[in-house]
């Protein structure tokens, strides 16, 4: 059998507690059949009784059971079951034998079930407990929302996460890689490095139970966001000439450095981090996000010039890191949002007091070392990962830490915080504790990887710099503190600074672009995410460049103007400041409309029905015009030197056509999920983006319609519904393919319909 098998299908699920569901002989025939990944929170209606912070969705207790068959050959073998992520408090049994509990909902963890499995029939049972819904500041999901794998190994095998390959030196002519390896017992080992086409490049042999080998590569293909070249390291362990274990590790050859004066360099090339923060959900799919969905989202972000991802604020799905390796994104891999101190968890709307408190801090003292080590060991072979973050905003003022150096402290999200909550309170934890914990965590990281710096996202560097917390880090991330860059660079010589969390404004980017010593920025956020909602009926944060459905917003184009060089132009319009900005010219006659032209140009001219409305300097990124609406064609023409580009918005007629387009995720993800983008058009082929239609979806044939999303922040239609309106004229349907073909049918009132073969 295969060394590792993904256990996707055949699972049984029950929402609610069952006293004897751990028992191998338990009758689960009446339970729901599910395919992993699975998030039960998405299968129930939104309800304002649940927590606003986690998106108004339910939790509870859920049980999973899987019956699987093993062959006779497993006798004498090592058998492991690995869970990529279970939210949360995952208790696991194998054939009625209890294996243990893992509280952290983002941990990848493994149980050795060798002593409990047998040839023939076996059962794994999992109990997930997510009863405290206000346990996070954002949507978490519930259940086994990432892959589960079964690994069968010979007694002689590579230890789990026991091979680490990294670059020690590289240029255009030659590179050196080191491979650290560890086996279950002494054996002969060989390492063969292959290029992207599968051709052998170099190799090395050794023997023993652990060791290090060096690999030299002539004229290496260096990994970078512009050219994400990947190699494969084939690792074999042999005994008496017989191969006992073999695994393949994708890897990349690159060097990088963070410097206080010159910023970030990759392969000796100065490089700005043009990053975005990402949470782990995907709208209608919740936390159970197939790899193909991440591929579509990352490819869209790439269009803005984005070259970096911050995993906010927890270890990400390993599929996301695989795609960052493949597509070319630099990654800030983050472990925790809280340490010992419980943060405020909003459950009645953002900053609506009183908060609730309990979350990962409850488990941190007993589990932080295992959870942090697990993240580093799992992810350290990814060439995309350049930073290990040990925490996000654990120094948030008075939440709960404070210090007598500041009589009053206010954070970036404290608009409604009562005065007494901002004041120094000696009965609260002293912030000096943070420096001590940071040193512990940094030591854990360095134990497993000394090739990457340790960082954290600081919410209040004004204090963290004074108590030694910032000094416990290799480099310091500043959240929304661009105004401190110059001051702190002067105060703390040698301090490497970057924006670990930033707003979308132009000034935040110019603070990076115009200062070579500032390494880059990470926007909050790249994509809208469930939870952290400001109040019913809004159930998500609209902070992204993309909606939860993965469609571009106007700010996506603004960012593209800032981050890319190829000349571009895009129009958008809105009636008033608090109304949505749309890719539309479709308003009421006489309304004054604010028109934005996003362009990396020098000048922009706006024309309405052929009449020029004037020419303006763009100041590099954008310009706006106030225009009385009249139906017809709105056109922008921008220029930069001899180059020019244009964009057109036209007033559409009534709905006449629904267009369906399948996103091509590539053969690697073909059996993962099919994504069908839905758009509205009039009879003349003009896209309708300011008016929406209620659509009905139906799947004929094999497969499963697992989600429909439009990205609308206040749409409370249950995600299980087969009917959903568009938002800005668009929607997306997610279909899990079956063994045979299927056809998706989409219809609107008035008889407009469309279908597509999947």
PyMOL commands that set and color helices and strands:
alter all, ss='L'
color gray80, all
select helices_A, chain A and resi 40-43+72-74+283-285+291-302+318-327+361-379+419-422+432-448+461-467+470-472+482-491+506-513+554-563+667-669
alter helices_A, ss='H'
color red, helices_A
select strands_A, chain A and resi 4-6+11-15+32-34+60-70+78-83+86-87+90-94+97-102+109-112+120-130+143-144+148-153+158-170+174-194+200-218+231-239+242-251+256-259+263-266+269-270+273-278+308-311+330-334+385-392+453-458+476-479+497-502+518-523+529-535+538-541+569-574+592-599+603-608+611-617+622-628+633-640+643-650+657-663+674-681+694-701+704-709+723-725+730-736+742-748+753-757
alter strands_A, ss='S'
color yellow, strands_A
deselect
rebuild
show_as cartoon
